[in-house]
Amino acid sequence: LLGELRVPDPGNLFGDRPLRVELLTNRVTGTERKDVLAGLADGSVDIAIGTHALIQEGVEFSSLGAVVVDEQHRFGVEQRAALRDKSGGHVPDVLVMTATPIPRTAAMTVYGDLDVSVLDELPPGRTPIVTKWANGPLLEAEVWADVRHEVGEGRQAYVVCPLIDESEKLEVASAEETYQRLANDELQGLRIGLLHGRLTPADKEMTMDLFRAGKLDVLVATTVIEVGVDVPNATVMVILDADRFGIAQLHQLRGRVGRGAHESMCWLVTQEHDGGNPRVEALVASTDGFELAEIDLDLRGEGTLMSTLQKGRSDLKLASLRRDRQLVAKAREAAFEIVDADPDLAHHPVLLDELDLLFTDEDEEFLAKS
């Protein structure tokens, strides 16, 4: 759905001259694509907005000076490095943005070479989202009653089905079965739409246009709506089998509501079981993405420093990025002081020998990319 990106009016960019702004996604094909690629290579395109298509082979930039990565948790280390590598030997300024830090982000930011800005307030006019856990069929009835009530007030709702298996067929069947069940039972009489990854781009666009225009009351979807969807009139998010999702994904899905002035509700629906669920309980307790990232870090693990694994056991022998946050911060400050004064470590031969013992060439390359 990021294909719905729109190029801003160049007149609103306040440049000293008219700026050429182009959009590059996999939908841009043929002559139009060739023109955009040629403009990027010769410098006649000033600003390129796009998806992962910007880091594919065949895309070259004349002089890449600034890179802005939105929803950075969807870009891996290798992908971010690939984008920077297209700068032709220059080191571009890089701004990464996310509302949902993943464990690696939370850990690496502690000592990574990043200046961090924290936006910890809701945009003006928005109200906090209330999150509830519906554990079992009796509570699920309350969920559909709430959806009917909100639709009766002129609002709209999302119903998200999980990726049950790696099989795309199972994912689609889940969404389609839920769509049929709700249309014939719990939400009978409401205008319900269906959205998933197996639909054609034209069908997906038509369904989203109907939902944005208020011509659909409820949108049953898979996680294709996780990012890039903004419908301020939608005030209810229902996530079925919520225990199958990670904290970051639940938080991102919840963020599809609460985008207008009306109070919004997020229902986390699970099969009935007696035990607790730390991830679901965390979402009920907090709407703070940074707090949730710390909880996610504790639940999933730090991930390794010398590979692309973003969760699990750390490869640090003694230190823990979770337990030793203050120590890590002090070590980071000390490291910067040493390197600023002695970039080649010529006056720190023992430290240099230690680094040579610890790090392979592959390790150094990975850290540089990170």
C-alpha positions in Angstrom: 0.0 0.0 0.0 3.0 2.3 0.0 2.3 2.5 -3.7 -0.2 5.2 -2.6 2.8 7.6 -2.0 2.1 11.0 -3.5 4.8 13.4 -4.8 4.4 16.8 -3.1 3.8 19.9 -5.0 7.3 21.3 -5.9 6.0 24.8 -5.2 5.7 23.8 -1.5 9.3 22.9 -1.1 10.6 26.5 -0.9 13.7 26.0 -3.0 15.6 28.8 -4.7 14.6 27.2 -8.0 11.9 24.8 -9.1 12.8 21.3 -7.9 12.2 18.1 -9.8 10.6 15.5 -7.5 10.0 12.0 -8.8 8.3 8.8 -7.4 10.0 5.4 -7.9 8.2 2.2 -7.0 7.8 -1.1 -8.7 4.6 0.2 -10.3 6.6 2.8 -12.2 7.5 1.0 -15.4 8.5 1.4 -19.1 9.4 4.8 -20.5 8.4 6.6 -17.2 10.8 4.4 -15.2 13.7 5.0 -17.7 13.2 8.8 -17.5 13.3 8.7 -13.7 16.4 6.5 -13.6 18.1 8.7 -16.1 17.2 11.8 -14.1 18.7 10.2 -10.9 21.9 9.3 -12.7 22.5 12.7 -14.3 21.3 14.8 -11.4 18.3 16.4 -13.0 16.0 14.7 -10.4 16.5 16.7 -7.1 14.3 14.5 -4.8 13.4 10.9 -5.2 10.6 9.4 -3.1 10.0 5.7 -3.2 10.0 2.2 -1.8 12.7 -0.5 -1.7 12.8 0.1 -5.5 15.3 2.9 -4.7 18.0 0.4 -3.6 17.6 -2.1 -6.5 20.3 -2.7 -9.0 20.3 -0.3 -11.9 19.4 2.7 -9.7 22.3 5.2 -9.6 22.4 8.7 -8.0 24.5 11.5 -9.4 25.2 13.0 -6.0 23.3 11.5 -3.1 23.5 14.0 -0.2 20.7 13.1 2.1 18.8 9.9 2.8 15.6 9.8 4.9 14.3 6.3 5.8 10.8 6.2 7.1 9.5 3.1 8.9 13.1 2.2 9.4 12.2 -1.1 11.1 11.2 -2.4 7.7 14.7 -1.9 6.4 17.4 -4.3 7.4 21.1 -3.4 8.0 22.1 -4.6 4.5 19.3 -2.6 2.8 20.2 0.6 4.7 23.9 0.1 3.7 22.9 -0.5 0.1 21.2 2.9 0.0 24.2 4.6 1.5 26.5 2.8 -0.9 24.7 4.5 -3.9 26.2 7.8 -2.8 29.2 7.2 -5.1 31.9 7.5 -2.4 30.3 10.5 -0.6 28.9 10.0 2.9 25.3 11.3 2.8 23.5 12.6 5.8 21.1 9.9 7.0 17.9 10.4 9.0 16.0 7.2 10.1 12.5 7.4 11.5 10.3 4.9 13.2 7.4 4.8 15.6 8.2 1.2 16.5 11.8 0.5 17.5 12.7 -3.2 17.2 15.1 -4.8 19.7 18.2 -4.2 17.5 17.3 -0.5 17.2 16.9 -0.2 21.0 20.2 -1.9 21.6 22.3 -0.4 18.9 21.1 3.1 19.6 22.6 3.0 23.0 26.2 3.1 21.6 25.7 3.6 17.9 26.9 6.7 16.1 23.5 8.3 16.0 22.1 11.6 17.4 18.7 10.6 18.7 15.6 12.9 18.8 12.6 11.6 20.8 9.1 12.7 19.9 7.1 11.5 22.9 3.8 13.5 22.5 0.8 12.8 20.4 0.2 15.2 17.5 -2.2 18.0 18.4 -5.9 17.0 18.4 -5.4 13.3 18.9 -6.6 11.3 21.8 -4.9 8.2 23.3 -6.0 4.8 22.1 -7.7 2.5 24.7 -6.5 -1.1 24.3 -8.5 -4.1 25.6 -7.8 -7.9 25.6 -10.7 -10.1 24.6 -9.7 -13.6 25.9 -12.2 -16.1 24.5 -15.6 -16.1 22.7 -17.7 -14.5 25.5 -15.5 -11.4 25.4 -15.3 -11.5 21.6 -19.1 -10.8 21.5 -18.3 -7.5 23.2 -15.9 -6.7 20.5 -18.4 -7.0 17.7 -21.0 -5.1 19.7 -18.4 -2.2 20.0 -17.8 -2.3 16.3 -21.5 -2.0 15.6 -21.8 0.8 18.0 -19.0 2.8 16.4 -20.4 2.2 12.9 -23.7 3.4 14.2 -22.0 6.7 15.3 -20.6 7.1 11.7 -17.2 5.7 12.4 -15.3 2.8 10.7 -13.3 -0.3 11.8 -10.5 -2.6 10.8 -10.4 -6.3 11.5 -6.9 -7.8 11.0 -6.2 -11.5 10.6 -2.8 -13.0 11.3 -0.2 -14.7 9.0 -1.0 -18.1 10.3 1.6 -20.0 8.2 4.3 -19.2 5.7 1.8 -20.4 3.1 0.2 -17.4 1.4 -2.9 -19.6 0.7 -3.5 -20.0 4.5 -3.1 -16.3 5.1 -5.7 -15.4 2.4 -8.1 -18.1 3.5 -8.0 -16.8 7.0 -8.9 -13.3 5.9 -11.6 -14.5 3.4 -13.2 -16.9 6.0 -13.3 -14.1 8.5 -14.9 -11.8 5.9 -17.6 -14.3 5.0 -18.3 -15.1 8.7 -18.7 -11.5 9.7 -20.8 -10.6 6.7 -23.2 -13.4 7.4 -23.2 -13.4 11.2 -21.7 -11.0 13.7 -21.6 -7.9 11.5 -24.4 -8.8 9.1 -25.9 -5.7 7.4 -22.8 -3.6 7.6 -20.7 -2.7 4.5 -17.6 -4.9 4.7 -14.6 -4.9 2.5 -11.7 -7.4 2.1 -8.0 -6.5 1.6 -5.0 -8.9 1.3 -1.8 -9.4 -0.7 -3.3 -11.7 -3.3 -5.6 -9.1 -4.7 -4.5 -7.2 -7.8 -3.1 -3.7 -7.3 -6.3 -2.3 -8.9 -8.6 -4.2 -6.5 -6.5 -3.1 -3.5 -6.6 0.5 -4.6 -10.3 0.4 -5.2 -11.0 -1.2 -1.8 -8.9 1.4 0.0 -10.5 4.3 -1.9 -14.0 3.0 -0.8 -12.8 2.8 2.8 -11.2 6.2 2.8 -14.4 7.7 1.2 -16.5 6.2 4.0 -18.3 3.8 1.6 -17.2 0.8 3.7 -17.9 0.4 7.4 -15.5 -2.4 8.2 -12.3 -3.5 6.4 -11.2 -7.1 6.9 -7.5 -7.3 6.1 -4.1 -9.0 6.6 -1.1 -7.1 7.7 -0.9 -5.2 4.4 -2.5 -2.3 6.3 0.4 -2.2 8.8 2.0 0.9 7.3 0.9 3.6 4.9 -2.8 3.7 5.7 -4.3 6.9 7.2 -8.1 7.0 7.7 -8.9 9.4 10.5 -12.5 8.3 10.7 -11.5 4.7 11.6 -11.8 4.4 15.4 -11.8 0.6 16.1 -8.9 -1.9 15.4 -9.7 -5.6 16.0 -6.7 -7.9 15.8 -7.7 -11.5 15.8 -5.3 -14.1 17.2 -3.3 -11.2 18.6 -0.9 -13.6 20.4 0.5 -14.6 17.0 2.0 -11.2 16.5 5.1 -9.5 17.9 5.0 -6.4 20.0 6.3 -4.2 17.3 3.7 -5.4 14.8 0.8 -5.1 17.3 1.9 -1.5 18.1 2.1 -0.6 14.4 -1.3 -2.1 13.6 -2.8 -0.3 16.6 -1.5 3.0 15.2 -3.9 2.7 12.2 -6.6 4.1 14.5 -6.4 7.1 16.8 -5.5 9.3 13.9 -8.4 11.7 14.3 -10.2 13.7 17.1 -12.4 10.8 18.2 -11.5 8.3 20.9 -10.3 5.0 19.5 -10.3 1.5 20.7 -8.0 -1.5 19.9 -9.2 -5.0 20.7 -6.7 -7.8 21.0 -8.6 -11.0 20.5 -7.1 -14.4 21.5 -8.3 -17.9 21.9 -9.4 -18.5 25.5 -6.5 -19.7 27.8 -5.8 -19.4 31.5 -2.2 -18.2 31.3 -1.0 -14.7 30.7 0.5 -13.4 27.5 3.3 -10.9 28.1 3.1 -9.3 24.7 -0.6 -8.7 24.8 -0.4 -7.5 28.4 2.3 -5.1 27.4 0.1 -3.6 24.7 -2.8 -3.2 27.1 -0.6 -1.5 29.6 1.2 1.0 27.4 0.9 3.0 24.2 4.5 4.3 24.5 6.6 2.8 21.6 9.9 3.3 23.6 8.6 1.5 26.6 7.3 -1.3 24.4 10.7 -1.6 22.7 12.3 -2.1 26.1 9.8 -4.8 27.0 10.3 -6.4 23.5 14.1 -6.3 24.2 13.6 -8.1 27.5 11.2 -10.7 26.0 13.0 -11.5 22.7 16.7 -10.8 23.5 19.2 -8.3 22.2 20.2 -10.0 19.0 23.7 -10.4 17.9 26.1 -7.5 17.2 28.1 -9.3 14.4 25.3 -10.6 12.2 21.8 -9.6 11.0 20.0 -11.5 13.7 17.6 -9.1 15.3 16.5 -11.1 18.3 17.7 -13.9 20.5 20.8 -14.5 22.5 23.5 -11.8 22.5 27.1 -12.6 21.4 28.6 -10.4 24.1 30.5 -12.5 26.5 30.1 -10.5 29.7 28.2 -7.3 29.2 24.4 -7.2 28.6 22.8 -4.3 26.8 19.7 -4.8 28.9 21.4 -5.1 32.3 24.3 -2.8 31.8 22.8 0.2 30.1 24.6 2.8 32.2 27.9 1.0 31.8 27.4 0.8 28.0 26.7 4.5 27.8 29.9 5.4 29.7 31.9 3.0 27.5 30.5 4.7 24.4 31.5 8.1 25.7 35.0 6.8 26.5 35.3 5.2 23.0 34.3 8.5 21.3 36.9 10.5 23.3 39.7 8.1 22.4 38.8 7.9 18.7 38.3 11.7 18.3 41.8 12.3 19.7 43.5 9.3 18.1 41.5 8.0 15.1 44.1 5.4 14.1 44.8 4.3 17.7 48.5 5.1 17.2 48.9 6.0 20.8 46.8 3.1 22.1 48.7 0.0 20.7 47.3 -2.4 23.3 43.7 -1.4 22.5 44.5 -1.8 18.8 45.9 -5.3 19.3 42.8 -6.2 21.2 40.6 -5.0 18.4 42.6 -7.0 15.9 42.2 -10.1 17.9 38.5 -9.6 18.4 37.2 -8.5 15.0 37.5 -10.2 11.7 37.4 -8.2 8.4 33.8 -9.3 8.0 33.0 -8.0 11.5 34.5 -4.6 10.8 32.6 -4.4 7.5 29.3 -5.3 9.2 29.8 -2.7 12.0 30.5 -0.1 9.3 27.3 -0.9 7.6 25.4 -0.8 10.8 
